[in-house]
Amino acid sequence: MLTATLCLLAFGAVMVYSASSATSLLQGRGNGSGYLVKYLVYGTIGLVLMRVLARDGVEKAQKITAPLLVTSFVLVLAVHIPHVGVSVNGARRWIGPGPFQFQPSELMKLALVLYGATLLAKRPERVHDLRELAKPLLVVVGGACLLVVTQPDLGTAMVIAFTTIALLVATGIEMRKLAIIVGSAFFVVVLYALVKPYARARLTSFLDPWAHASSSGFQAVQGQIAIGSGGLFGVGPGESVQKIFYLPEAPTDFILAVIAEELGAIGVCALLFLYGLIAYAGLRAAKGARSMQSALIAVGVTSLIVSQALLNVFAVLGLAPLTGVPLPFVSYGSSSLIVMLAAMGLLLNVASGGTAHVRAVSTPRKRSADARGRERARLGDEHSVEEDRDRRRRDRGARGAGARGGRRAAG
C-alpha cells in the first residue's frame, strides 16, 4: 500500500506539472510550476498526517470520530453562508481565502467512514433491522449527502453512498435489505436529476455528448478526443495538445485524459494497476484486522479510495456522467490530497496490526481485590491438588493391603 501510494504521488506530481505548465506560461502566471509547487506542499502535509496516523491512528479513531463528524457538518453548512463559502464555476464547495481554500466535503467523507465503522462495530446486529439501522447511520449519511448535493456536488454524494454500502456489506447485511436501500437511493438520485436543470444537463450530455459538444458535453468530448489521440503508447510526456485551453480542469478532474493522451493506454493501465494494488492490500488488511472496528475502517478507507478512482475513470472515459470527483493522489487539489493521505495512514495502521479494542480499566482497590481473588483461587487449587495426592496414596495403600491379605489367606 505504501509503495503504491508513493508511486501514485510521484505520478501525480509529474502529470500535474505537465497538465498545468503550458497554460500557466501562456497566461503569464510565473514559470509554469505554480501547480506543482502547491501539489508538493499539500502532499508534504498529507504525508506528515499519514505518518502520524500510521502509528496509532485507529486507536485514536474513537476519540476523534465525534468531533470530526460535527466539525465537518458545521463546515459544510458554512459553505452556504455568504462571504464564507467560495463559488467556483457555479459550484459553492469551498471555504477560506485564496490559496488556503478547503473543501469540507472531503473531510466529511473520512468522518463518515470513521462514524460508520465505529457504530457498526459496537452493534453489528443492527444491520438486520432497517429501522434500527436507519435511525443513527442512514439518517446521518442521508443528511450529509443532501448537504453535499445542494452545493451541487453529486459526485461526492455518490462516493459517500458507495462507501456506506461497502461498510454494510462487510458487516453482513442481507441482500434483500441492501437492495431496498440501494433502490431507494437510486430513486432519489433519478428524481433529483429530473428536477434540477444542472443534473439533467449532465445526464443528457452523458447519453450523447457529441450532440452537445459546444455546451454541456464540451468537457466530455474534449476528454474523449484526448484519449483517442493517445492511442496505445501516447504522444509522449509533455506533448499533449488538448490540455492547452481545450480540456477544462486538466490538472484536476480530467488529469486522466492528459495521462491517456501523453502516455497512452499503457499509462492508464499502469495507473489502474496501482489502484488495484491498494484495493487488494486494503481488503487483505481488513481480513487480518485484530478488531471489528479496525476491519471496518480498512474496508471503508479502501472503498473510499477505489470508488472515487473508478468514478473519475468512468466519467473521463464516458462510461458515467461527469461528477467533478478528483483522481485520488494524482489530481491537483489540496483538500482531496491531504484527506486521502490521512485516510491511507489509517489503512496502514490497520495493516500493521493497529487496533482500537475497548478495555475496562479497574481502580487500584478493584485490582487488589481481583489479585486477592486470584490468590485465593490459586491456593484453593493447590489445596485441591494436595487432597487428590493424599487420596491416591490412601487408595494405593488400601489396594496393597487387600492384595497381601488375599495371598496369606490362600497360603
C-alpha positions in Angstrom: 0.0 0.0 0.0 2.8 2.4 0.9 4.7 1.7 -2.3 1.6 2.1 -4.5 0.7 5.4 -2.7 4.2 6.8 -3.2 4.2 5.8 -6.9 0.8 7.5 -7.4 2.1 10.6 -5.7 5.2 10.7 -7.9 3.0 10.0 -10.9 0.7 12.8 -9.9 3.5 15.4 -9.4 4.8 14.7 -13.0 1.3 14.8 -14.6 0.1 17.9 -12.6 3.2 19.8 -13.9 2.6 18.5 -17.4 -1.1 19.4 -17.4 -0.7 22.9 -16.0 2.6 24.3 -17.1 1.7 25.2 -20.7 -1.5 27.1 -19.9 0.2 28.8 -16.9 3.0 30.0 -19.2 0.7 31.2 -21.9 -1.4 33.1 -19.4 1.7 34.7 -17.9 1.4 33.1 -14.5 5.0 32.6 -13.4 7.3 30.0 -14.8 4.6 27.3 -15.1 5.4 25.4 -11.9 2.8 27.0 -9.7 0.5 24.0 -9.6 3.5 21.7 -9.0 4.8 23.7 -6.0 1.3 23.7 -4.4 0.9 20.0 -5.1 4.3 19.3 -3.4 3.3 21.5 -0.4 -0.1 19.8 0.1 1.5 16.4 -0.5 4.1 17.0 2.2 1.3 18.0 4.7 -0.6 14.9 3.8 2.5 12.6 4.2 3.1 14.0 7.7 -0.5 13.2 8.6 -0.2 9.8 7.0 2.9 9.1 9.1 1.3 10.2 12.3 -1.9 8.2 11.7 0.0 5.1 10.6 1.4 4.8 14.1 -1.7 4.9 16.2 -4.5 6.3 14.1 -7.0 3.6 14.7 -6.5 3.8 18.4 -7.3 7.5 18.3 -10.3 7.0 16.0 -12.8 6.6 18.9 -11.7 9.9 20.3 -11.7 11.9 17.1 -14.8 10.5 15.3 -17.5 12.6 17.0 -15.6 15.9 16.9 -14.5 15.3 13.3 -18.1 14.5 12.2 -19.5 17.6 13.9 -16.8 19.8 12.5 -17.3 18.5 9.0 -21.1 19.1 9.2 -20.5 22.7 10.5 -18.0 23.4 7.8 -20.3 22.1 5.0 -23.1 24.2 6.4 -20.8 27.2 6.5 -20.2 26.8 2.7 -23.7 28.2 2.1 -23.1 31.3 4.2 -22.5 34.4 2.1 -18.9 35.8 2.2 -17.8 32.5 3.8 -18.3 29.9 1.1 -16.4 30.4 -2.2 -18.1 29.7 -5.5 -16.0 28.3 -8.4 -17.6 27.5 -11.8 -21.1 27.7 -10.4 -20.4 25.3 -7.5 -20.2 26.5 -3.9 -18.0 23.9 -2.3 -15.0 25.7 -0.7 -14.3 28.0 2.3 -11.2 30.0 3.1 -9.2 32.8 1.3 -7.1 32.4 -1.8 -4.6 29.5 -1.8 -5.9 28.3 1.6 -9.3 27.2 0.3 -10.5 24.0 1.8 -13.4 21.7 0.6 -15.2 20.5 3.7 -17.0 17.6 1.9 -13.6 15.9 1.6 -13.3 15.9 5.4 -16.9 14.7 5.7 -16.2 11.6 3.6 -13.5 10.4 6.1 -15.5 11.4 9.1 -18.5 9.3 7.9 -16.2 6.3 7.3 -15.0 6.5 11.0 -18.5 7.1 12.2 -20.0 4.2 10.3 -17.2 1.9 11.3 -17.5 2.8 15.0 -21.3 2.5 15.0 -21.4 -0.9 13.2 -18.6 -2.3 15.2 -20.4 -1.6 18.5 -23.6 -3.4 17.4 -23.1 -5.3 14.2 -26.6 -6.9 14.6 -28.2 -3.5 13.8 -27.8 -4.3 10.0 -30.5 -6.9 10.3 -33.1 -4.3 11.3 -33.7 -1.5 8.8 -35.5 0.7 11.3 -32.6 0.5 13.8 -30.1 0.9 11.0 -31.9 4.0 9.6 -32.2 5.9 12.9 -28.5 6.6 13.5 -26.5 5.7 10.4 -28.7 6.1 7.3 -30.2 9.4 8.7 -26.7 10.9 9.2 -25.4 9.6 5.9 -28.5 10.8 4.1 -28.3 14.2 5.7 -24.6 14.5 4.7 -25.4 13.5 1.1 -28.3 16.1 1.0 -26.0 18.9 2.2 -23.3 17.9 -0.4 -25.8 17.7 -3.3 -27.0 21.2 -2.6 -23.5 22.6 -3.4 -24.0 21.0 -6.0 -21.6 18.0 -5.8 -23.3 14.8 -6.8 -20.0 13.0 -7.2 -19.0 13.3 -3.6 -22.5 12.2 -2.5 -22.1 9.1 -4.7 -18.8 8.3 -3.2 -20.3 8.6 0.3 -23.1 6.3 -0.7 -20.8 3.7 -2.3 -18.6 3.7 0.8 -21.6 3.3 3.2 -22.8 0.3 1.1 -19.4 -1.3 1.4 -19.5 -1.0 5.2 -22.9 -2.5 5.3 -21.8 -5.5 3.1 -18.7 -6.0 5.3 -20.9 -6.1 8.4 -23.1 -8.8 6.9 -26.3 -7.1 5.8 -28.8 -9.3 3.9 -29.0 -8.8 0.2 -32.8 -8.1 0.3 -32.3 -5.2 2.8 -29.4 -3.9 0.8 -31.5 -3.9 -2.4 -34.1 -1.9 -0.6 -31.6 0.7 0.5 -29.8 0.9 -2.9 -33.2 1.1 -4.8 -34.4 3.9 -2.6 -31.1 5.8 -3.1 -31.2 5.3 -6.8 -34.8 6.6 -7.0 -33.8 9.7 -5.1 -30.9 10.3 -7.5 -33.0 9.9 -10.6 -35.7 12.2 -9.1 -33.0 14.8 -8.3 -31.6 14.5 -11.9 -35.0 15.1 -13.4 -35.8 18.1 -11.1 -32.5 20.0 -11.2 -31.5 21.5 -14.6 -27.8 21.2 -13.7 -28.0 17.5 -13.1 -30.4 17.0 -16.0 -27.9 18.6 -18.4 -25.1 16.4 -17.1 -27.3 13.3 -17.6 -28.3 14.4 -21.1 -24.7 15.2 -22.2 -23.6 11.8 -20.8 -26.1 9.9 -23.0 -25.0 11.8 -26.2 -22.0 14.2 -25.5 -21.3 14.8 -29.2 -24.8 16.2 -29.7 -24.0 18.9 -27.0 -20.3 19.3 -27.9 -20.4 23.1 -27.7 -22.4 23.3 -24.4 -22.9 20.7 -21.6 -21.0 18.0 -23.5 -17.9 20.0 -24.3 -15.7 18.6 -21.5 -16.7 15.0 -22.2 -16.0 15.4 -25.9 -12.6 17.0 -25.3 -11.7 14.2 -22.9 -12.6 11.6 -25.5 -10.5 13.4 -28.1 -7.5 13.4 -25.8 -8.0 9.7 -25.1 -8.3 8.8 -28.7 -5.3 10.9 -29.7 -3.1 9.0 -27.2 -3.6 5.6 -28.7 -1.7 2.7 -27.2 1.6 4.4 -26.3 0.7 8.1 -26.2 2.2 11.1 -28.0 4.9 11.4 -25.3 5.3 13.2 -22.0 4.5 16.9 -22.1 3.3 16.7 -25.7 -0.5 16.8 -25.1 -2.4 19.3 -27.2 -5.8 19.0 -25.5 -4.5 20.3 -22.2 -3.8 23.8 -23.8 -7.2 25.6 -23.5 -9.2 22.7 -24.9 -9.6 20.4 -21.9 -11.2 22.2 -18.9 -9.9 21.3 -15.4 -6.9 19.4 -16.9 -4.8 19.3 -13.7 -7.8 18.3 -11.5 -10.9 16.4 -12.7 -9.6 15.5 -16.2 -6.0 14.7 -15.5 -6.7 11.1 -16.6 -7.4 12.4 -20.1 -3.9 14.1 -20.2 -2.4 10.9 -19.0 -4.1 8.9 -21.7 -3.0 11.4 -24.4 0.6 11.6 -23.3 1.2 8.0 -22.1 -1.5 6.1 -23.9 -3.5 3.1 -22.8 -0.3 1.7 -21.3 -0.1 4.6 -18.9 -3.7 4.3 -17.9 -3.4 0.6 -17.3 -0.3 1.2 -15.1 -2.3 3.7 -13.1 -5.2 1.3 -12.7 -2.8 -1.4 -11.6 -1.6 0.8 -8.7 -5.2 1.4 -7.6 -5.7 -2.4 -7.9 -2.8 -2.9 -5.5 -4.3 -0.6 -3.0 -7.7 -2.4 -3.2 -6.1 -5.8 -2.8 -3.8 -4.8 0.1 -6.6 -2.9 1.8 -9.0 -5.8 1.8 -6.3 -8.1 3.0 -5.6 -5.7 5.8 -9.3 -5.8 6.7 -9.3 -9.6 6.7 -6.4 -9.7 9.1 -7.5 -6.9 11.3 -7.4 -7.5 15.1 -10.8 -5.9 15.8 -14.2 -5.4 14.1 -13.7 -1.6 14.1 -10.3 -1.9 12.5 -11.6 -4.2 9.8 -14.5 -1.8 9.0 -12.2 1.2 8.9 -10.0 -0.7 6.4 -13.0 -1.6 4.3 -14.3 2.0 4.4 -11.0 3.7 3.5 -10.3 1.2 0.7 -13.8 1.7 -0.7 -13.4 5.5 -0.4 -10.2 5.5 -2.4 -11.2 2.9 -5.0 -14.8 4.1 -5.6 -13.6 7.7 -6.1 -10.9 6.5 -8.5 -13.3 4.4 -10.5 -15.9 7.1 -10.6 -13.3 9.5 -12.0 -12.1 7.0 -14.6 -15.6 6.1 -15.7 -16.5 9.8 -16.1 -13.4 10.6 -18.2 -13.9 7.5 -20.4 -17.6 8.4 -20.9 -19.0 5.5 -19.0 -20.6 7.6 -16.3 -21.9 11.2 -16.0 -19.4 13.9 -15.2 -19.3 14.3 -11.4 -16.3 16.5 -10.6 -14.6 13.9 -8.5 -10.8 14.2 -8.5 -8.4 11.2 -9.1 -7.1 10.2 -5.7 -3.4 11.0 -5.1 -2.9 12.1 -8.7 -5.3 15.1 -9.3 -4.3 18.6 -8.1 -6.4 19.6 -5.1 -5.4 20.5 -1.5 -8.3 19.0 0.3 -8.5 15.8 -1.6 -4.8 15.1 -1.4 -4.5 15.8 2.3 -7.6 13.9 3.4 -6.7 10.9 1.1 -3.2 10.6 2.6 -4.6 10.8 6.1 -7.0 8.0 5.2 -4.1 6.0 3.9 -2.4 6.5 7.2 -5.3 4.8 9.0 -5.2 2.0 6.5 -1.5 1.5 7.0 -2.1 1.4 10.8 -4.7 -1.4 10.4 -2.3 -3.3 8.1 0.5 -3.1 10.7 -1.7 -4.5 13.5 -3.3 -1.4 14.9 -6.4 -2.0 17.0 -9.0 0.0 18.9 -10.3 -2.5 21.4 -12.2 -1.0 24.3 -10.7 -2.2 27.6 -12.2 -1.6 31.0 -9.6 -0.1 33.4 -10.2 -1.2 37.0 -9.4 1.0 40.1 -6.5 0.1 42.3 -8.9 -1.2 45.0 -10.6 -3.3 42.5 -7.3 -4.6 41.1 -6.1 -5.5 44.7 -9.4 -7.3 45.2 -9.0 -9.1 42.0 -5.5 -10.0 42.9 -6.7 -11.4 46.3 -9.3 -13.4 44.5 -6.8 -14.9 42.1 -4.5 -15.7 45.0 -7.3 -17.5 46.9 -8.2 -19.4 43.7 -4.5 -20.4 43.3 -4.3 -21.5 46.9 -7.5 -23.4 46.6 -6.3 -25.1 43.5 -3.1 -26.1 45.3 -5.1 -27.4 48.3 -7.2 -29.5 45.9 -4.1 -30.9 44.3 -2.7 -32.0 47.7 -6.1 -33.6 48.6 -6.0 -35.5 45.3 -2.5 -36.7 46.0 -3.4 -37.9 49.6 -6.5 -39.7 48.2 -4.5 -41.5 45.6 -1.9 -42.6 48.3 -4.6 -44.0 50.5 -6.2 -45.8 47.6 -2.9 -47.4 46.7 -2.2 -48.4 50.3 -5.7 -50.0 50.7 -5.3 -51.9 47.4 -1.8 -53.1 48.5 -3.1 -54.3 51.9 -6.0 -56.1 50.3 -3.7 -57.9 48.0 -1.3 -59.1 50.8 -4.3 -60.3 52.9 -5.6 -62.3 49.9 -2.2 -64.0 49.5 -1.9 -65.0 53.2 -5.4 -66.5 53.1 -4.6 -68.5 50.1 -1.4 -69.8 51.8 
